[in-house]
């Protein structure tokens, strides 16, 4: 029995020796002196297994790693990972652009600290100073940008107008379009930083954006897995339900796309109907009405008001956007001032705000109205606008 035990022990020792030859030590000797278990997990699991997994390229793993270290202020261990990133195909200008990008997402102090450590690496490797690329700016998806910008205008601008302006103008209007880092890589860097900092409120948006920019769902899952070793298991585990929700939402949307879906052109003035008397005062015509197919929740129509015609009081569960095509009109929220609408004006009406809109007393008005459905409902109609309320609009006009 003793001989068997000795044989087993010798076999285990030999196996560890073979594994050590296959996975050279990365952990410093001090790690084995203080925490041999940490040495084992560093050499055999992190670098011997995780860094070799094919679900994410070595270049992407380096981007994930330096993004975690920069965004969490771990500059003291950044140097070796920057060297590894350069070996794995990340260009020097891309390293610098990761720092620039993360200044917006993790703060200027973290970025400035990272610059000091990376400069030492560049000097050691005799890397020339980085210059901005002369390549053309990256063109972002126009529809996605319009939706994002509208969300910022609705949810940020009323409270923090300067932040909204800088978000649209500097962050997305400049930084995200810089050619020094691809849109996919910017998304990977951003989602990784949000996970590392435990900032999950915006993670769903950036995970969706990452996959729109070319990151696969397998790569997204592997990036979270890799980040767990550098940001900690709780951060990675907290990100998993967010990814699960995003994937389920994308699957549901894809399942509702009709087979053979095609573009529809709804001709100007098509299918005209008179505005129902219980919802409008005066002569109103609704034409070119549409509603998206399948999972789409957006719908709208062109609405023409004769002078003095206007809607009843109403509200929209997810808000409404009006684009004034011609004439002049008024819009008013309950208890608020009457506001003038003119051709080219875009009017945003927030969710669940009771309001009315229509033509001025002496001019017709045409606007294109867009609203989004919540559980199939786009509007809740209420009582008609009293002549006294409309008269106040006449006086304001």
Buried (B, 14 or more C-beta within 10 A) or exposed (E): EEEEEEEEEEEEEEEEEEEEEEBEBBBEEEBBEEEEEEBBBBBBEBBBEBBEEEBBEBBBBBBBBBBBBBBBBBBEEBBEBBBBBBEBEBBBBBBBBBBBBBBBBBBEEBBEBBBEBBEEBBEEEEBEEBEEBEEEEBEBEEEEBEEBBBEBBBEBBEEEEEEBBBBBEEBBBEBBBBBBBBBBBBBBBBBBBBBBBBBBEBBBBBBBBBBBBEBEBEBBBBBBBBBBBBBBEEBBEBBBEBBEEBBEEBEEEEEEEEEEEEEEEBEEEEEEEEBEEEBBBBBBBBBBBBEEEEEBBBBBBBBBBBBBBBBBBBBBBBBBBBBBBBBBBBBBBEEEEBBBBEBEBBBBBBBEBBBBBBBBBEBBBBBBBBBBBEEEEBBEBBEBBEEEBBEBBBEEB
